Amino acid sequence: MGTAKSAQLFKKAQKLIPGGVDSPVRAFQAVGGKPLFIKKAKGSKIYDVDGNSYIDYIGSWGPMILGHADPKVGAAIKKAVDSGTSFGASTELEIQLAEIVSDAIPSMEMVRFVSSGTEATMSAIRLARGFTGRDKIIKFAGCYHGHADSLLVKAGSGAATLGVPSSPGVPDATAKDTFNANFNDLASVRKILEKYPKEVACIIVEGMPGNMGVVPPKAGFMEGLRVLATQYKALLIMDEVMSGFRLCYGGAQNIYNITPDLTCLGKVIGGGLPVGAFGGKRKIMEKLAPSGPVYQAGTLSGNPLAMTAGLETLKPLAKKGVYEKLTETTEKLCKGIEERAEARGVKARVNRAGSMFTLFFTDKKLKNVKDVNNCDMDKFSTYFQRMLKNGIYLPPSQYEANFVSLVHSPADIKKTLEAVDKSFKGLK
Ligand SMILES: *Cc1c(COP(=O)(O)O)cnc(C)c1O
């Protein structure tokens, strides 16, 4: 089947919506070709408006860990709709979800719900600044924390220099307070802290970097950040918007066994509805309005439908063996990809963390975004297009993670690997 209807809708959308999309990565710009318009999704499959079906490895960029249109989540949302969709007042649902989050991630002694990951990181940074009375922040090149001004900043020239805006509209004055350190390079962080020992409010890091593709931290890196933050009285913010309840029940911090001062969540905890959260140590969180002076608010924060979707999504994840199953499926897929790459002589590397993975077109190990920049992007585009033709819907950029759900079946994996083999053919 063709994709004429998608093409038609994209044309119309471009007249009304900038670039035809409401979030840039959806436009397929990195891989060429036109984006698909989606009609529906169920389980591991997604269906476009032309009636094509695909095995989906985007999973709404992470939230759909139970698969699309999970019947129990759907039923709970439908029931909640009948009780009213928003009150602008507190509900018991918020306490229930906060309790679950706080139990699973003990460093989150208190939690505040918001409506997106961007809101979570933006608010956590404001809180870190308000709490410490300092303005500067350290992030890592290649880590993404949403699109707030202070986080849309790239490194200026030279190490430990002031940041510059990575988008028009971000004021220089804002960008200069954001430093970009190199991921997996503690010395690059130390250098900034030594230069500005009393000015850094926080270090923010992805719990498991997935926004430059999956690039796991080296042993000791996260622990080292904890030590440096404590030493310089800066807060450590772990952005687990992607990794939270994705790698394990709780956060990646449970695996590293470190205690961040603040944690950001999103994606899985909203079960496909708009939810974000940030939380941490009580003495920090109590600085937040109305118990403290740091302002933060939201008309739809803690929305009852969103809380319901989150609660129903986390329920089955708490059961024993769930994450083992996810890992097993993903491992099988990744191993299969590597074997086929080797058999076809394609230079490729698969990085995996739990049910997140990225296939990189390189034969070198990847430790930071510079290594990702050196991957063969043309090869990725060809591979992406071939996979799509073969019924596999992958993230349309080399800088993204693939997500496997609990309902990706052995038959899905088999079909995916057949498509991988076909797509690797002659890909040199
Ligand atoms: C997706 C993501 C965000 C932003 O979340 P939105 O809901 O898209 O605003 C922030 N941090 C990380 C690590 C993410 O993966």
The ligand as an ORCA input file, in Angstrom:
! r2SCAN-3c Opt
* xyz 0 1
  C      11.556     13.531     26.639
  C      12.532     14.082     27.579
  C      12.363     15.344     28.168
  C      11.264     16.288     27.758
  O      10.008     15.786     28.020
  P       8.748     16.434     27.241
  O       7.582     15.737     27.850
  O       8.968     16.120     25.792
  O       8.755     17.878     27.495
  C      13.249     15.741     29.133
  N      14.274     14.957     29.498
  C      14.479     13.748     28.950
  C      15.607     12.914     29.428
  C      13.627     13.271     27.963
  O      13.871     12.090     27.392
*
